[in-house]
Amino acid sequence: MSRLVEVTDLILRDAHQSLLATRMSTEDMLGACPDLDRAGYWSLECWGGATYDACIRFLNEDPWERLRTFRRLMPNSRLQMLLRGQNLLGYRHYADEVVDRFCERAAANGIDVFRIFDALNDIRNMERAITAVKKAGKHAQGTVCYTISPVHTVETFVDLALQLQKLGCDSICLKDMAALLKPQPAFDIVRGIKKACGANMPVHVHTHATTGVTLVSLQKAIEAGADMVDTAISSLCLGSGHNPTESLVEMLEGQPYHSRLDLDRIARARRHFDQVKPNYESFMSAYQTVDTRIFKSQIPGGMISNMENQLREQGAGDKLEQVLEEVPKVRQAAGYPPLVTPSSQIVGTQAVFNVLMGTYKVITSEFADLMLGYYGTTAAEKDPDVVQKAQASSDKESITCRPADLLNPEWAVLRSEALELSGCNGSDEDVLTYAMFPATAPKFFSERAQGANSVARPGGQAPVTTQPDAAAQAGEYTEIPEPVRYLVTLGDRTHTVTVEPM
């Protein structure tokens, strides 16, 4: 008997985040919503990740209004978001009361499925969000971030899935953010989770396409018992994006598996995005080819392309290979964290500094915090010499507790500060926007009434802007005018570094 394989489409979130620098406006997505809503998906990922940041930083859109619009236009679908655990959608940990408030408001505004992850796979950083989502009556999907290292094994990932199940998660996601998941590990891990957690625990597999092997990985995951997989409609797929939805459907034909997707509706949605995509040509990732170097560096493909472009613009394009070789060394020193926001940006930025300035001659405050435990615990011990340098650079001591346990209640303070800003409407949603992006929110609040400002232009021409580009909103580095100075942005915190001429 044929087994149903459910599909989540990423076209409304991760697809354009990976390939169009998260610049797609809500307006350019609306025409596809009726067909997406009736196409037979298990869920539609449409919120979270970097979209919240991009809405207020570049598009002058209220991300909460985007969510409410999707909810109105797709009443028959589960709407899904990506949530960074205790980081929410920002770049630091938030007090538990803020996590509770965010999950409650996201649920009230339309999110049905919360995919909750932590960049270090530290379950302590996911527990509060899982509890809050369950309290709101929504689907909590606990996430296992896949990575490769001497200390990560099938048993490592299965044990994490078991812990997530014990916390009450409704499903488990195996999240491969850098296309590292080869076919055999995909089979082994999914089979291991199914055996340990029970056949009734749904397993969802998310992967990117950058290394060229992961459509086969999805096949093997399905053979091992995966219940749901992620894809993206072929208008926005492959490269640093994802495997195409249509290809998955065709792949299953003739096998003892089937989807319930309506390819006619998907074809109409594809045509819509085919027409929209050229307007974003100037933001389109140049990283469209297969690149197996990622198996060594583990840097997500979009991040490699940004590194390459920025180094070239600074006259340091010849340093890319050195940076790619340095990333695994920095990652090893940091205890082998998976490379996903924000750890990928933190490790990648430190690797750039090491190449340009000398090994650990300059340590960013974020990397120091990572080394000292302020983002959580890692799977392996950290390099004690680098820990000592991090302590010296930050005047902080190492911690082993849950980082959020060190935070004081902050909702009242955040609300008071937000209400002082011109244009803040006083809602919990506006306070949460300020909480996550305190440097960006004031400008957004003051200009919100002017309406959305799509960056798309006919022929793909974008308006000139003095704001940080895609690399900044992703936590990567951008240039400033002097050729030997670098502006490194992580979330709302910026570091200026001067490199002396050789």
N, C-alpha and C positions, 0 to 999 in steps of 0.2 A: 504494500500500500504506500502511495506517495506521501511524503511528509512535507508539511507546510514550512517554508522558510520565510520569516517575516523580514521586511526591509524598512530601514530608516533612511530617508533621503536628506542630504546635507546641503542641497542647492541654496537654501535660504540663510545659511550661516557659514559653516566651515568651508564650503566650496569657494565662495567669493572671498572669504578671509584668506584662504591659501593662495588663490590665483589673482585676485584683484585688490589686494591690500585692504580688504574690508571696506571698500569705498562704495559698494552698491547702495543706492538710496532705496528707501521703502517704496517710493513711487514706482521704481523700475521692477519691483517684485510683484506688485499687486495683480497685474494682468494674468499671472500664472496661477494665482491662488485657487480659483475655482477648480481647475483641473487637478492640481496637487491634492486638493481636499477630497476629491472623488477617485483618486488613482489607486487606492487600496494599500497605502503605506501603514505600517505599524505605528510610526510616528514621523513627524517632520521636525528636524532640528532647525530652529529659527531664531534663537536668542542666546545670549551669553557669550563666552569666549571674549574676543576683542570687539564684538559688535557694539557693546555698550559704550566703550571708550571712543570708538570711531564715530558713533552717532553725535556725541557732544563735542568731540574735538575737531571733526572735519565737516560734518553734514548739517550741523545746526538742527538736528532732529532730537526729539525727546525719545529715548529708548523705551520708556514705558508706554508711550503712545504707539510706537511701532508694535509692541507686543499686543496692546489692546486691538489694534487694527488687524493683526493676524488672527486674533481670537474671533473677531467678528466675521472675517472673510473665510475662515476655515473651521466652521462649527462642528464638523464631523470627524476631525482629526485630533489625535494626541499631539500637543505642542511640547517640544523638548528643548531644554537648555543645557549648556555646559557650565558647571559651577566649580570654582577652585577651592572648595572646602572652606576652611577658615579665612582664606583670602577673598572669598566671594568673587567679585569681578575686578578687584583692585590688585595691588602689588604688595600688600602687607597683611598681617593677621589683624582681625577685628575682634573686639570683645564679643562674648557669646550673645549678649542682648542684641547686638547689631546683626549677627548671623540669624537669630530668631526672627527679627523684624524683616530682614530681606527675604527670607524664605516665605514668610507669611504673605508679604505683598506680591512677590512673584507668582505665588499660587493664586492669589485673589485676582491678579491681572490676566491670568490665562495659562500659566505653565502647568502641564500635567506630569511631565517626566523630568526629573532633575538628575542629570548625570554628574555625580559628585566625585571629584578626584583630588589628590594632593600630589604636588610635584615630587615629593620625596617618598611617596607611598607610606607616609606616616599616618596610620589609622587614627591617631589621636586628633589629627587635623581635619578629619572627615566626620567624626562622631557627632559633633553638635549639629552640623548641617543635616545629617541623616535624621537625627531626632526631630529637628524642626520641620523637615519635609513630611515626615510621618505624622506629626501633629497636625499639619495642614491638610492631611488626608490625600496626599499626592504620592506618586510613584518615586521611590528613592532607589536610584540605580548606583550601586557602589562600584567604583572603578579601580581596576588594577592596571597601572601604567607599565607597559612592557618596555624592557630595556635589556641590554646584553652586558654582562660583566662576569668576572670570575666568581662573584658571590651570588649571582642571580641564577636560580635553577627552576625547573618545573615545580618542584616542591615549594620554593619561595612564593611563587605566584598563587599556587593552590592554597597555601596556608593563609595568604592575605584574603583570598576569596572566602575562605571559611570564617575568618574574623568579621568580614563585612556581612556575611549571612547572619552571624550571631547578633549583629547590631540591628537587625531587622530589615536589611535591604530587600527590595522586591525583585531585583535582578542584579546580575553581575556583568560588568562590561570589561572586556580585555581591550585596552586602548593602546594602539600602536601609532604614536604620533609622528614617527620618523620613517615609517616603512621598513622597519627592522625585522618584522615578524616573518620568518621563512616558513614554508609549508609544514615541515615536520614539527617544529615547536608549536605552531598553531594547533595542530592535531593533538599533540601531547598535553598541552596546557588545558585546552577545552575538555578533552576527555578526563583529565585529572580533576577539573572543577566539577564536572558532571558526576563523577564517581564520589567525590568527597562531599559535595553539597546536596546531592540527590537529583534525580531526573527531573523533579518538579521545579528546580531553581533555573529560571531562564538565563541563558548566557548569550551575551551580545558582543559582537566583534567589530571593532573600529580600526581601520588601517588606512594609511595613505598609499600612494602609488609610486613614489619617487624612485624606488630601487628596481621597479619592474617585475617583482616576484609576487606581489601580494594578492593578485586575483587568484592565483593558485593557492595562496594561503587561505583565502576565504573558502575555496572549495574544500580544502582539508579540514578547516574548522567546522564546516557543515557536516562533513562525513563523521566528525568526532561528536556531533550532537549540538552544535551551535543553533540556537533558536532564531536569532536575529543578526543581521549584518548591516553595515553602513555602506552606502554608495552615493554617488552624485550623478544627476542627469548629465548626459554626455556633452551638453553645451559648456559645462565648466567641470572638467575632470582631467585626470592624468597629471603628469609633471609633479609638482609638489602638492597637487590636489589628491583626488581619490579615484577609485575604480568606477567605471561607468555603470549606472543602473541598468541600462538596456543590455549591456554585455552580460551582467549577472543573470538576468532573466533568460537570455538565450543559452547561457552555459548550463543552466539547470534542466533545459529541455532534454528529454531522453534519459534522465536520471531518475532515481526514486525520490526526487524532491521537486517542489514547485513553489512558485510565489503566487500571490493573488493580485499582482499588479496589472493595471489596464494600460497596455502599451500605446493605445491610441491617445489616451489623455496625456501620457508621458510625452508622446511625440509633439502634442500641442504645446506643452510646457517647454519642451526643448526649442521649438521654433520661437517662442517668446524670448527666451534667454539668448538664442542666436542673434536676434535682432537688437537686444540690449547691449550685449557684450562689447561691440565695437566702440561704444561711447566711453568705455573705460580702458581704451588701448594704452593710454599713457601710464596706467597703474598696473597693467598686466605683467605678471611675473615673466621674466625672461628665462626662468628656470623651468623649461618644458621638457627636458630630455631625461632619460634614465641616468641615474648616477649611483653607482654602487660604492663610491667613496664613503657614503653615509654609514655603511656597516662598520667603518673604522672610526670616523669622527662622531657619529651618532647625532650630528646637527640636523635638525629638520631642514628640508630642501629650501623653503622660502628664506630661512635664515642665512643659508650659504649664499644665495643670490644677493641678499642685501649686504652681506659682508663684502662680497666681491665688488659690487657697485661702489660702495662707500670707500673701500680701500683704493680703488682705481681713481675715484674723484679726488682723493687726497694725494695722489702721486705715489701711493704705496701698493699698487695693484700686484706687484711682485711678491707681496708678503702673504698672499692668501694661503698658499700651500703651507707656509710656516704656521699660520694660525690654525689651519685644519689639523696639523700635526700636534699643535700645542693643546688643543681642546681635550683629547683623551688624557693627557698628562694632568691637566687641571681637574678634570672629572675624577681621576683616580685619587688625587690629593684630597678631594672633597668627599670621599667615601662612596664613589660611584652612584651619584643621584641620577635618576632618569632625566633626560633633557626635554623638558616641557615647561611652558610658562609657569613661574618665572625662572626656574632653575636653568633653562637653556640660555636665556639672556644673561643671567648672572655669570655662568661658566664661560659662555662665549665672549662676553665683554672682558673678563679677566684674562682670557687667552690672548685677546688683542693687546691688552696692556702689557702682558708678558713679552710679546714679540716686539712691540714698539719701544718699551721702556726698560726692558730687562726683567728677568724672572722675579716676580713678586716685589719689584722695586716700588710699585704703586699698587695698593689693594683697595678696591672699591668698598664702600661701607656695606653694600649688599653682599659681596663675597665674604667679607669679614663676618657678617651675621650668619651666612650659610655655614662657614667653618666653625662658628662658635655655638651652633645649635638653635639660633633664633628663628630658623625656618622649620625646625624639627630634626628628627634623627635620620641617619642614612643607613644603608644596608651594611656598610663596611666601616671600619675605623678610619678616621681622617689622618692625614700626614701630620705628625706632632710638630714638625718644624714649621709647617705652614700655619698650623693653629697658633703657634707662638707668635708668628709674624702678624696674624690677624688680631691677636690680643693687643699687641704693641701698637697697631695702627688705629684701633678703635677704643682702647681703654675699657674694654668689656671683658668679662670672664665667661668661660664656657658654661652652658646650662644643659641640663638633661630633662627638665620638666617639659610639659606641653607649653609651647611658647605663649599661647593665649592665656595661660594661668597667670602670667605676669602683668596682664593688662587690667587697668582699672575700668569700671563701668564708664562708658563714653557716650551713650546715646543722648543724654541731656545736654552735654557740651556740644556735640555735633549739631544737634537741633538748634541750640542757641546761636551758634556761629552761622549756620545756614540761613536762619531767619533774618540775619543782618544784611544779607546779600540782596542787592537790587534784582528784582525779577524772580526771586524764590517764592513759590506759591504756598509754602508752609506745609505741603503734604509730606507724608513719610517718604514717598518716592523721591521728592526733591532732596530731602535730607540724606537719603541713601546715595543719591548722585553726588552730593557734596562730600559725603564720607569717603567714597571710593576715589574721587578725583578732585581733591580740594584746590589744585592749581588750575584746573580746566573749567570746573563748574561755574565760577563767577562770570566768566565771559559768556558761557552758554546761557546762563540765566538772563543776563542783561540783553542778549540778542535773540532769545528764543522767539519773541513775538514777531520777528521779521520773517519767520517761516523757514522751511527747509532750504538748504543751499546745496543742491546736488553738484558734485564735482564733475559729473559727466557733461561732455559737450559734444555736439555733432562732430564726427570725424575723430573722436577720441581726444580732443584738445581739452586740457584741464586749466582752470584759472590759476594764475600765479598766486602763491600763498607764502607767507612768511612763517607759517606754523611748521612744526616738525612733521616730517613725512612718515610713510608707513613704518619705517624702521623705528621711529620714536614711539609710536603707539604700540609696537610690538616689544618695546623694551630694548631695541638694538641701538646702534650708534649712528649719528648723523653728523654732517660737517658744519663748521662755521667758517667764515671767509678766510681767515689766515690759514695758509697751507700746512703749517706745522702744529696746529691746534685742533683738538678733537673735543666734540661735545657728546658725552655719553649719557643717554637718558634711560632710566629704568622707572617705568611708571611716571610719577610726578617728581622724581628726584633726578637732578642733572649734575654731572661731573665735568669740569673743564680740565683738560690735560694738555700741557705744552710739551712737544717733543723737540729737543734741541737738534739743529742740523748736524749731520754726521760730517 
